[in-house]
Amino acid sequence: MTIQSSGTVTVRGSFIGATVAAVLLLTPLAPAPAAATAHKAGAGTTAPSAAAAPPAPAVNAEDWTPPLSTRGRWIVDADGNRFKLRSGNWHGASGTWNGSGSREDNASHHAGENSGRIPLGLDRAPMAEIIAGFKEIGINSIRLPFSNEMIHDTRPVTDGAVAANPSLRGKTPLQVYDVVVRELTAAGLAVILNNHTNTTRWCCGIDGNERWNASQSTETWENDWLFMVRRYKDNKRVVGADLYNEVRRDIWDDPNWGLGDKHDWFAASQHLGDRILTEANPDLLIIVEGINWTGIPVDGFPHGRPTLEPVRHLSHTLVDSGKLVYSAHFYGYTGPNHSGATGLGETSDPRYQDLTPAELVDVLNRQAFYVTAEQDRHFTAPVWISEFGVGGREENSAKARAWFENFVDHLIRTDADFAYWPLVGWHEGRRGNGWALLHWDASGHRMGLYDGDDWRAAAWTRLMRATGRTGPVAPVAHWSMLSPDHGDFIASRRMRALPDWDPGARKAVCPDGQRLLGLAHTGNRGLCSDVSTGPLADPAGTHEVVVDERHVAPGQDWAFGYTKLQCADGQYLAGYSVRGRAVSAALCVSAPAGTLGTSGRTVWFDRGDNRGPAPQGGDFAHGHYKGQCANDEYVAGIAYTGRLGSARTPDALYCRKLS
């Protein structure tokens, strides 16, 4: 979340040198307008005006079947029907304290809204009323933030924090979170767990919450996630794990996407996603947000918002295909190279709301929406815009209002999954923070989106009523990248459970049922797919590790003068291992009888790309030569040379026809 109280960025503490001070200004702090004065709400729910009728209620409990998974760019339920995440954020459990002043003083909390370490509003309205409000405005799913500190917090919530829900008195924040999850899912809503912060405080500055391991170890982060996933495993309407919120730079260092160090968000999210699926709950969607910010937001210094741009060249391959969802956040007051700051730390870069509609579309597509728009790529997946929002009644900026309208138009145009930030807020006399869609005052009077005076109502109705894909989604071919850049990249559940088949080497294995179709000359990357065949592995699951030319038949030398690691007839290549850049071994897996042909061809890629006239799968080894078999083929062998000066990198593939 990047909404902040109005004013300029402030930096606390003493630091050495102007450069270090500049680094502190990178964080996405920005003003959030206050709510406008409007007519007084009555007790309870205010009826919508005739001019702005709410959309139809969200899906009922019986209208979708968990668990959720993905087919290409679509999320589907267990029956294979499209399930569009029409979500909102119910924040508070991850903290609202700004980091200074008394935690008990409302003034020390963001926008004066003290959540009491639990989802906001439980002091003001019964939980059932809040949840009914979500469904009334068309929400079918909730992103429910938590902090790692919340999990371990044994202090009971105060009676005041749950004044409208007295049954919650004496419970810890986690126990309250339990009840919230239970009641949301009982109402038919899908719940996505979101690890928002390490500590229970407002996000997102230089606050100890910049990375998953900023205030704690990666091991603690992973163990907390496994604890949470197991805690709700039996509740099938808990459908997703949103691994971490707005990964960004701390004082000294940027996060990265693929460098293999302790700041590598790609590697950390890949590792945890696989652990959740293999050790805790195979039903969950694994949701990975792009990088929110890198660099120093000072003109002349490198800085920007990478978001999902790195995914084009390095994407996740989980042990279970059909479980990955990518995520991105967009607010009008931030920008592709603008942190959202005002005053000190603000750069001259345009904000999203400064862009023309055409420029905005181009930037949004480049930063995130291409992941869904481009089909049959290793990176193709659903994209969930898990945060976007704007000020309400008192937002008088024409640019901010236009941005929201334009952004909603793009969500409709792309039939995108989304989650508004936030759903719940406070108001007093119909004034307050104003960003929420539903507000309650201290007496429990609700100020709703459809009271007739909120300019966002028309855009929200347009979004919720927009036509989009519904009904069955046909199964699709999977395209998966292998990237053993810094260690093993074993996407096969079966091979993970077996002993190390090439000790000391970095191993890459396709997900079970997929076959290797492409390989890079250098860089170690590979491409897997089940295109044309569907799952291919023999149920018996036999495999062979090939380190020599034992299966090259006399008179069938398909790469004369080169060393060839070839699978036996009836086997396909599903993995490989490398030492440095050199080929070490080939992993050959048996296929069902009659599925593999024996006629083949050699595909050389030592001097340039050789991927056929219209290759699918995308660029799986950017900047390196690549070889790829056709969709109706499989890789049966890898060739390399050990001659003087060679690094023994792959030079050719032996592509054989499927039967």
C-alpha positions in Angstrom: 0.0 0.0 0.0 1.3 3.4 -0.9 -1.3 5.8 0.4 0.2 8.3 2.9 -0.9 11.2 5.0 -0.7 14.5 3.2 2.6 16.5 3.4 6.2 16.0 2.3 8.5 13.1 3.0 10.2 13.3 6.3 13.4 11.5 7.2 14.1 10.6 10.8 17.5 9.9 12.3 21.0 11.1 11.6 23.0 9.9 8.6 26.4 10.5 7.1 26.6 12.3 3.8 24.1 13.7 1.3 24.1 10.5 -0.8 22.9 8.4 2.1 20.2 10.9 2.9 19.1 10.9 -0.7 18.7 7.1 -0.5 16.2 7.6 2.3 14.0 9.6 0.0 13.3 6.7 -2.4 10.2 5.5 -0.6 6.8 5.8 -2.1 5.4 8.4 0.3 2.7 10.6 -1.0 -0.3 12.7 0.0 -3.7 11.2 0.4 -6.6 13.7 0.3 -9.0 14.0 3.1 -12.6 13.1 2.7 -15.1 15.8 1.7 -17.9 17.3 3.6 -21.2 15.7 2.6 -24.7 15.2 4.0 -25.0 13.4 7.3 -25.5 9.6 7.2 -28.2 7.9 9.2 -27.7 5.0 11.5 -26.8 1.7 9.7 -26.7 1.4 6.0 -27.7 4.4 3.8 -29.9 3.5 0.9 -28.2 4.1 -2.5 -29.5 6.9 -4.6 -31.4 6.2 -7.7 -28.7 7.9 -9.8 -26.1 5.4 -8.7 -27.4 1.9 -8.1 -24.9 -0.7 -6.8 -24.0 -3.6 -8.9 -25.5 -7.0 -8.4 -24.2 -8.8 -5.2 -21.0 -10.8 -5.4 -21.2 -14.5 -6.1 -23.0 -16.6 -3.5 -21.3 -19.4 -1.7 -22.7 -22.0 -4.0 -21.7 -20.2 -7.2 -18.1 -21.2 -7.4 -16.2 -24.3 -6.4 -12.7 -24.1 -4.7 -9.9 -24.5 -5.1 -8.7 -22.0 -7.7 -6.1 -22.6 -10.3 -5.0 -21.0 -13.6 -5.4 -21.8 -17.3 -3.1 -19.4 -19.2 -4.0 -15.9 -18.3 -7.3 -16.9 -16.5 -8.1 -17.9 -13.0 -10.6 -20.8 -12.9 -12.4 -22.7 -10.1 -12.4 -26.4 -9.6 -15.0 -26.9 -12.3 -12.9 -25.0 -14.9 -15.1 -21.9 -14.9 -13.5 -18.5 -15.0 -13.3 -16.9 -11.5 -12.5 -13.2 -11.8 -11.0 -11.7 -8.7 -13.2 -8.7 -8.0 -11.5 -8.0 -4.8 -10.9 -5.4 -2.1 -8.3 -4.9 0.6 -9.5 -5.1 4.2 -6.5 -3.7 5.9 -5.5 -3.2 9.6 -4.1 -6.5 10.8 -0.7 -5.6 9.3 -0.8 -2.3 11.3 -1.8 1.3 11.0 0.7 2.8 13.5 3.0 5.3 11.7 6.1 4.4 13.7 6.3 7.3 16.1 4.2 8.4 19.1 2.0 6.4 21.3 0.5 3.3 19.7 -2.7 4.0 21.7 -3.1 7.5 20.3 -5.1 7.6 17.1 -3.1 10.6 15.9 -0.1 8.3 15.7 -1.8 6.1 13.1 -2.2 6.6 9.4 -5.0 9.1 8.7 -5.9 8.9 12.4 -7.4 5.4 11.8 -6.2 3.1 14.6 -7.0 -0.5 13.7 -6.0 -1.9 17.0 -3.8 -4.5 15.2 -6.8 -6.2 13.6 -8.9 -5.5 10.4 -10.2 -2.0 10.5 -13.7 -1.1 11.6 -14.4 -3.8 14.2 -14.7 -1.1 16.8 -17.5 0.6 14.8 -19.6 -2.0 13.1 -20.5 -5.6 13.5 -18.5 -7.9 11.3 -21.6 -9.2 9.6 -22.5 -5.7 8.6 -19.0 -5.0 7.2 -19.0 -8.2 5.2 -22.5 -7.5 3.9 -21.2 -4.1 2.7 -18.5 -5.9 0.7 -21.0 -8.1 -1.1 -23.4 -5.1 -1.7 -20.8 -3.3 -3.8 -20.0 -6.4 -5.8 -16.8 -7.8 -4.1 -16.3 -11.6 -4.4 -12.8 -11.9 -2.8 -10.8 -10.2 0.0 -7.1 -9.5 0.2 -6.5 -9.8 3.9 -3.1 -8.3 5.0 -1.2 -9.5 8.0 2.2 -8.9 9.5 4.7 -11.4 10.8 4.6 -9.7 14.1 0.9 -10.2 14.3 1.3 -14.0 14.1 3.4 -14.0 17.3 1.6 -11.2 19.1 0.1 -12.7 22.3 -1.3 -9.5 23.7 -5.1 -9.5 23.7 -6.8 -6.8 21.6 -8.3 -4.0 23.7 -12.0 -4.0 24.4 -12.3 -0.7 22.5 -10.8 -2.2 19.3 -13.7 -4.7 19.2 -16.4 -2.5 20.7 -18.9 -3.4 18.0 -18.0 -7.1 18.1 -17.9 -8.0 21.9 -17.5 -11.7 21.1 -13.9 -10.9 20.1 -12.9 -9.5 23.5 -9.8 -11.2 25.0 -8.6 -12.6 21.7 -5.2 -12.1 20.3 -4.8 -10.4 16.9 -4.3 -13.8 15.2 -7.4 -15.2 16.8 -9.4 -12.2 15.6 -7.9 -12.8 12.1 -9.1 -16.4 12.4 -12.7 -15.3 13.0 -12.5 -12.8 10.1 -11.3 -15.5 7.8 -14.0 -17.8 9.0 -16.8 -15.3 8.5 -15.6 -14.0 5.2 -15.5 -17.5 3.7 -18.8 -18.5 5.3 -20.3 -15.6 3.4 -19.0 -17.2 0.1 -16.1 -14.8 -0.3 -12.7 -16.0 -1.4 -9.8 -15.0 0.9 -6.2 -14.3 -0.1 -3.7 -14.1 2.7 -1.3 -11.3 2.2 2.0 -10.9 4.1 2.0 -7.1 4.0 4.7 -6.2 6.5 7.3 -7.8 8.9 6.2 -5.5 11.8 2.7 -4.3 12.7 2.9 -0.8 11.4 1.9 1.3 8.4 3.6 0.6 5.1 5.6 1.6 2.9 8.6 3.8 3.7 12.0 3.2 5.2 10.3 1.3 8.0 11.9 -2.1 8.4 9.4 -3.7 6.0 11.1 -3.0 2.7 11.7 -6.7 2.0 10.5 -10.1 3.3 13.8 -10.3 5.3 14.2 -6.6 6.3 13.4 -7.1 10.0 13.7 -10.8 10.2 15.4 -13.8 8.5 14.2 -15.4 5.3 13.9 -18.6 7.4 11.4 -16.9 9.8 9.5 -15.5 6.8 9.1 -18.9 5.2 8.2 -20.6 8.5 5.6 -18.0 9.3 4.1 -18.6 5.9 4.0 -22.4 6.3 2.3 -21.8 9.7 -0.4 -19.6 8.2 -1.0 -21.8 5.2 -1.4 -24.9 7.4 -3.6 -23.0 9.8 -6.3 -22.4 7.1 -5.7 -25.5 5.0 -9.1 -27.0 5.8 -10.9 -23.9 4.7 -11.0 -24.3 1.0 -12.2 -20.8 0.4 -8.8 -19.5 1.5 -7.6 -19.6 -2.0 -4.2 -17.8 -2.2 -0.9 -16.8 -0.6 0.2 -13.3 -1.6 3.8 -13.6 -0.6 4.9 -10.1 0.2 3.8 -6.5 -0.4 5.7 -3.9 -2.4 9.3 -5.1 -2.2 11.5 -2.1 -2.4 14.9 -0.6 -1.6 16.0 0.0 2.0 18.6 2.5 3.0 21.5 0.8 1.3 20.4 -1.8 -1.1 18.0 -2.5 -3.9 16.0 -5.7 -4.2 16.7 -7.6 -7.5 15.2 -10.2 -9.8 17.6 -13.0 -10.3 21.0 -12.2 -8.9 21.0 -15.1 -6.5 21.8 -13.0 -3.4 19.9 -12.4 -0.2 18.0 -9.5 -1.9 16.8 -11.7 -4.8 13.0 -11.4 -4.8 12.7 -13.8 -7.7 14.6 -16.6 -6.0 12.9 -16.0 -2.6 9.4 -16.1 -4.0 10.2 -19.1 -6.2 11.6 -21.0 -3.2 8.7 -20.2 -0.8 6.1 -20.8 -3.5 7.4 -24.3 -4.0 7.6 -24.9 -0.2 4.0 -23.9 0.3 2.8 -26.2 -2.5 4.9 -29.2 -1.5 4.9 -28.9 2.3 1.7 -27.2 3.3 -1.2 -26.7 0.8 -1.1 -27.7 -2.9 -4.4 -26.0 -3.5 -3.4 -22.4 -3.1 -2.7 -19.8 -5.7 0.9 -18.5 -5.3 0.8 -14.7 -5.9 4.0 -12.9 -6.6 4.1 -9.1 -6.8 6.7 -7.4 -8.9 9.4 -5.1 -7.5 7.9 -1.8 -6.3 11.0 0.4 -6.3 14.7 0.5 -6.9 17.3 3.3 -6.9 17.5 6.8 -5.5 14.6 9.2 -6.4 16.8 12.1 -7.2 17.0 13.6 -10.7 20.2 12.3 -12.4 20.3 9.1 -10.3 19.0 5.7 -11.6 15.6 5.0 -10.1 12.3 3.5 -11.1 9.4 1.1 -10.5 10.3 -2.2 -12.3 6.9 -3.8 -11.4 6.6 -6.9 -13.6 8.9 -5.9 -16.4 11.7 -8.4 -15.3 9.2 -11.3 -15.7 9.5 -11.1 -19.5 13.1 -12.5 -19.3 12.9 -14.5 -16.0 9.6 -16.0 -14.9 8.7 -18.5 -12.2 8.1 -22.2 -12.8 6.4 -23.7 -9.8 6.3 -27.4 -9.1 2.5 -27.3 -9.9 1.6 -25.7 -13.2 -1.5 -23.6 -12.9 -0.9 -22.1 -9.5 1.1 -18.9 -10.3 -0.5 -15.4 -10.3 1.5 -12.2 -10.8 0.5 -9.0 -9.0 1.1 -5.3 -9.5 0.0 -2.0 -7.8 -0.8 1.3 -9.4 -1.8 4.7 -7.9 -2.2 7.9 -9.9 0.2 9.9 -7.7 3.1 7.5 -8.3 4.7 6.9 -11.7 7.0 4.6 -13.6 9.9 6.6 -12.3 8.2 8.6 -9.6 8.1 7.4 -6.0 5.0 9.4 -5.1 6.9 11.8 -2.8 6.1 15.5 -2.6 8.6 18.2 -1.7 12.0 16.8 -0.6 12.7 13.7 -2.6 10.4 14.5 -5.4 11.8 14.1 -8.9 10.7 15.7 -12.2 9.5 12.4 -13.6 5.8 12.2 -14.5 3.3 10.5 -12.3 0.8 8.1 -13.8 -1.9 10.8 -13.5 0.3 13.1 -15.6 0.3 10.8 -18.6 -2.1 11.0 -21.5 -4.6 8.1 -21.8 -2.5 6.7 -24.6 0.7 7.1 -22.7 -0.8 5.5 -19.6 -2.0 2.5 -21.6 1.5 2.0 -23.1 3.2 2.2 -19.6 0.6 -0.1 -18.0 1.0 -2.7 -20.7 4.8 -2.5 -20.5 4.9 -2.8 -16.7 2.3 -5.5 -16.1 -0.5 -6.2 -18.5 1.7 -7.8 -21.2 1.9 -10.9 -18.9 -1.8 -11.6 -19.7 -1.9 -10.1 -23.2 0.8 -12.3 -24.7 -0.2 -15.9 -24.9 1.8 -19.1 -25.0 4.9 -17.6 -23.3 6.9 -18.9 -20.4 5.6 -15.9 -18.5 1.9 -16.0 -19.4 -0.2 -15.9 -16.3 -3.0 -14.0 -14.7 -2.1 -10.6 -13.4 -4.0 -9.3 -10.3 -3.9 -5.6 -9.8 -4.0 -6.1 -6.0 -3.9 -2.4 -5.1 -5.3 0.6 -6.8 -7.4 3.5 -5.5 -8.1 7.2 -5.3 -9.5 9.7 -2.9 -13.3 10.0 -2.6 -15.6 12.9 -1.9 -12.9 15.5 -1.2 -10.6 14.6 -4.1 -10.8 17.7 -6.2 -7.7 17.1 -8.4 -8.9 16.8 -12.0 -5.8 14.8 -12.8 -6.4 12.3 -10.0 -10.0 11.8 -11.0 -9.1 11.4 -14.7 -6.5 8.9 -13.9 -8.9 6.8 -11.9 -11.4 6.9 -14.8 -8.7 6.0 -17.3 -7.3 3.2 -15.1 -10.8 1.7 -14.6 -11.2 1.8 -18.4 -8.0 -0.2 -18.8 -9.1 -2.8 -16.2 -12.3 -3.2 -18.2 -10.5 -3.2 -21.6 -8.2 -6.0 -20.4 -10.8 -7.9 -18.3 -8.3 -7.8 -15.5 -8.5 -9.2 -12.0 -8.3 -6.4 -9.3 -8.4 -5.4 -5.7 -9.3 -1.9 -4.5 -7.4 -0.3 -1.7 -9.0 0.1 0.9 -12.5 -1.2 1.5 -13.0 0.1 5.1 -12.3 3.5 6.6 -13.4 5.9 9.3 -15.5 9.1 9.0 -16.7 11.7 11.4 -19.5 14.0 10.1 -18.8 12.5 6.7 -15.2 13.7 6.7 -12.1 11.6 7.0 -9.4 9.9 5.0 -11.8 9.3 2.2 -10.1 6.6 0.2 -12.2 3.7 1.4 -15.4 2.6 -0.3 -17.2 2.1 3.0 -16.7 4.3 6.1 -18.1 4.0 9.6 -18.2 6.7 12.3 -17.7 6.2 16.0 -21.5 5.7 16.4 -21.6 3.0 13.8 -23.2 5.2 11.1 -22.1 4.1 7.6 -21.0 6.3 4.8 -21.2 4.2 1.6 -20.0 4.5 -1.9 -23.6 4.7 -3.2 -24.9 7.4 -0.8 -25.2 9.7 -3.9 -22.3 12.0 -3.2 -19.2 9.9 -4.1 -17.9 10.7 -7.6 -16.3 7.2 -7.8 -19.6 5.4 -7.8 -20.2 5.6 -11.5 -16.7 4.3 -12.4 -17.0 1.6 -9.8 -20.4 0.5 -11.2 -19.0 0.5 -14.7 -16.1 -1.7 -13.5 -18.3 -4.2 -11.6 -20.9 -4.5 -14.4 -18.4 -4.7 -17.3 -18.8 -7.7 -19.5 -15.9 -10.2 -19.5 -15.1 -13.8 -20.0 -17.3 -16.1 -18.0 -17.9 -19.9 -18.0 -15.6 -22.7 -18.9 -12.0 -22.1 -19.9 -10.4 -24.8 -21.9 -7.1 -26.3 -20.7 -4.1 -24.8 -22.3 -0.5 -25.8 -23.1 2.0 -24.9 -20.4 5.2 -23.2 -21.2 7.8 -23.2 -18.4 11.3 -21.7 -18.0 14.1 -23.5 -16.3 16.7 -21.2 -14.8 19.5 -23.0 -12.8 21.5 -19.7 -12.8 22.6 -20.0 -9.2 21.5 -23.4 -8.0 19.2 -26.3 -8.6 15.9 -25.5 -10.4 13.9 -28.7 -10.0 10.3 -28.2 -10.9 9.4 -31.9 -10.8 7.7 -33.1 -7.6 8.9 -36.7 -8.4 12.6 -35.8 -8.8 12.5 -33.6 -5.7 11.6 -36.7 -3.7 14.5 -38.8 -5.1 18.2 -38.8 -4.2 20.5 -36.3 -5.9 21.0 -37.6 -9.4 24.1 -35.5 -10.2 25.8 -34.4 -7.0 27.8 -31.2 -7.2 26.1 -30.0 -10.4 23.2 -27.5 -10.8 20.2 -29.4 -12.0 17.1 -28.3 -13.9 14.1 -30.4 -14.4 10.8 -29.7 -16.1 7.5 -29.9 -14.2 6.1 -33.5 -14.1 4.4 -34.2 -17.5 6.3 -31.6 -19.4 9.2 -32.2 -21.7 12.3 -30.2 -22.6 11.8 -28.3 -25.9 14.5 -25.6 -25.9 18.0 -24.9 -24.5 20.4 -22.0 -24.5 23.9 -22.2 -25.9 25.2 -20.3 -22.8 23.4 -19.1 -19.8 22.0 -22.5 -18.8 18.3 -21.6 -19.4 15.8 -24.2 -20.7 12.2 -24.3 -22.0 9.7 -26.9 -21.1 6.2 -27.6 -22.4 3.4 -30.1 -22.7 2.2 -28.6 -26.0 0.7 -31.1 -28.5 0.7 -34.0 -26.0 -0.6 -32.9 -22.6 1.1 -34.6 -19.7 3.6 -37.1 -21.1 5.3 -39.0 -18.3 4.8 -42.7 -17.9 2.8 -43.4 -14.7 5.5 -45.9 -13.8 7.9 -42.9 -13.5 11.2 -44.5 -14.5 14.1 -42.3 -15.5 17.8 -42.6 -16.5 20.7 -40.2 -16.0 22.8 -40.2 -19.2 26.4 -39.1 -19.1 27.8 -40.7 -22.3 26.9 -41.9 -25.8 25.5 -45.3 -24.8 22.2 -44.7 -26.7 23.7 -43.3 -29.9 23.0 -46.1 -32.4 25.7 -47.1 -35.0 25.2 -45.1 -38.2 23.0 -42.5 -36.5 25.5 -39.9 -35.5 23.4 -36.8 -35.5 26.2 -34.4 -34.4 29.4 -35.8 -35.9 32.5 -34.9 -33.9 30.5 -33.7 -30.9 29.8 -35.4 -27.6 26.2 -36.5 -27.5 24.0 -37.3 -24.4 21.1 -39.1 -26.0 18.0 -40.7 -24.4 17.1 -44.3 -25.3 14.1 -45.0 -27.5 10.9 -44.5 -25.6 12.5 -41.8 -23.4 12.4 -38.0 -23.6 14.7 -35.4 -22.1 13.0 -33.7 -19.1 16.1 -32.2 -17.4 19.7 -31.5 -17.5 22.6 -30.6 -15.2 25.5 -28.1 -15.6 28.8 -27.4 -13.9 29.5 -23.7 -14.6 28.3 -23.4 -18.1 29.3 -26.9 -19.1 26.8 -29.7 -19.8 27.1 -32.4 -17.1 24.3 -34.9 -17.6 20.9 -35.5 -19.3 17.8 -36.7 -17.4 15.8 -39.0 -19.6 12.2 -40.0 -18.6 10.2 -42.9 -19.9 7.0 -42.1 -21.8 3.9 -44.2 -22.3 4.4 -46.8 -25.1 3.6 -45.5 -28.6 3.9 -41.8 -27.8 7.4 -41.1 -29.0 8.7 -41.5 -32.5 12.2 -42.3 -33.5 12.9 -40.2 -36.6 14.8 -37.0 -35.8 16.8 -34.0 -36.9 19.6 -31.9 -35.6 19.0 -28.3 -34.5 22.3 -26.4 -34.2 22.3 -23.1 -32.2 26.0 -22.5 -31.5 26.2 -19.6 -33.9 22.7 -18.1 -33.7 19.2 -18.7 -32.7 17.5 -21.8 -34.3 13.9 -21.9 -33.0 11.9 -22.3 -36.1 9.8 -19.8 -38.0 7.2 -19.1 -35.3 8.4 -20.4 -32.0 6.1 -20.4 -29.0 7.2 -20.0 -25.4 8.9 -16.6 -25.6 12.5 -15.6 -25.2 13.6 -18.0 -22.4 17.3 -17.0 -22.5 17.5 -13.3 -23.4 20.8 -12.3 -24.9 21.9 -15.9 -25.6 21.6 -18.2 -28.6 18.8 -20.7 -28.3 17.7 -23.9 -30.0 14.2 -25.2 -29.9 12.3 -28.2 -31.2 9.0 -27.9 -33.0 5.7 -28.3 -31.0 5.2 -31.8 -32.5 8.7 -32.9 -31.4 10.6 -33.7 -28.2 14.3 -33.4 -27.3 16.0 -36.7 -27.3 19.6 -35.5 -27.0 22.1 -32.7 -26.3 25.4 -32.3 -28.1 28.5 -30.3 -27.1 32.1 -30.2 -27.9 35.1 -30.6 -25.6 37.7 -29.3 -28.0 40.3 -26.8 -26.9 38.8 -23.5 -26.1 35.2 -24.8 -25.7 33.3 -24.3 -22.5 31.3 -27.5 -23.2 28.1 -25.5 -23.5 25.1 -27.0 -25.5 25.6 -26.6 -29.3 22.8 -28.8 -30.7 19.6 -30.6 -29.9 18.4 -33.9 -31.3 14.7 -33.3 -32.0 12.5 -36.3 -32.6 8.9 -36.5 -33.8 6.1 -37.4 -31.4 4.1 -40.3 -32.6 
